[in-house]
Amino acid sequence: MDIPQPPAPLPTGRARTSLALGVVALLLSLFCFVGVVPAIPAFIIGVIALRECSRDEAGGRGMAIAGIVMSQISIILAVLTGLIVATGGSA
């Protein structure tokens, strides 16, 4: 007879917030350094949510990782866009 497993913990608000801020940061990274503004909190909140998930205090590990990755990509895109603008687009 199988012993029923407890349900997986629900995603935290931090994981959802990190994901949402990561999406916003990714969209805003096309406008030079504007994407950095939501990317920094998305990264910090995502790391906090990931720590909670690793301690089995909460769920939403995938959301937290996605928020962290999108925030890092948006920071890189914002820096690259800023460099292109600063150099006048010449390679």
C-alpha positions in Angstrom: 0.0 0.0 0.0 1.4 3.4 -1.0 1.7 6.0 1.6 0.2 9.3 0.3 2.8 12.1 -0.1 2.0 15.6 1.1 1.4 18.0 -1.7 4.2 20.1 -3.0 4.5 23.6 -1.4 2.9 26.4 -3.3 5.0 29.1 -4.9 5.8 32.0 -2.7 5.0 35.6 -3.5 8.8 36.2 -3.8 9.1 33.7 -6.6 6.2 35.2 -8.4 7.5 38.7 -7.9 11.0 37.7 -9.1 9.4 36.3 -12.3 7.2 39.3 -12.9 10.1 41.8 -12.4 12.3 39.6 -14.6 9.8 39.8 -17.4 9.4 43.6 -17.0 13.2 44.0 -16.8 13.7 42.0 -20.0 11.1 44.2 -21.9 12.6 47.4 -20.6 16.2 46.4 -21.3 15.6 47.5 -24.9 15.5 51.1 -23.6 19.2 51.5 -22.6 19.6 51.3 -18.8 15.9 51.4 -17.9 15.8 47.6 -17.6 18.4 47.6 -14.8 15.9 49.3 -12.5 13.6 46.2 -12.1 16.3 43.7 -12.8 18.3 44.3 -9.6 15.3 43.7 -7.3 14.3 40.7 -9.5 17.7 39.2 -8.9 17.7 39.8 -5.2 14.2 38.6 -4.6 14.8 35.6 -6.8 17.9 34.6 -4.8 15.9 34.9 -1.6 13.1 32.8 -3.0 15.5 30.2 -4.3 17.0 29.9 -0.8 13.5 29.3 0.7 12.9 26.6 -1.9 16.2 24.9 -1.2 15.3 24.7 2.5 11.9 23.2 1.6 10.1 26.2 3.2 8.3 27.1 0.0 7.7 26.2 -3.7 8.3 28.1 -6.9 11.8 27.0 -7.6 11.3 27.3 -11.4 9.8 30.7 -11.1 12.7 32.0 -8.9 15.3 30.6 -11.4 13.4 32.1 -14.3 13.3 35.5 -12.6 17.1 35.3 -11.8 18.0 34.3 -15.4 15.8 37.0 -17.0 17.2 39.7 -14.7 20.7 38.7 -15.6 19.9 38.7 -19.3 18.3 42.1 -19.1 21.3 43.6 -17.3 23.6 42.2 -20.0 21.3 43.6 -22.7 21.0 47.0 -21.0 24.8 47.2 -20.8 25.3 46.2 -24.4 22.6 48.6 -25.5 24.3 51.4 -23.5 27.7 50.5 -25.0 26.2 50.6 -28.5 24.6 54.0 -27.9 27.8 55.4 -26.3 30.0 54.4 -29.2 27.5 55.6 -31.7 26.8 52.2 -33.1 30.2 51.8 -34.7 31.9 48.4 -34.3 
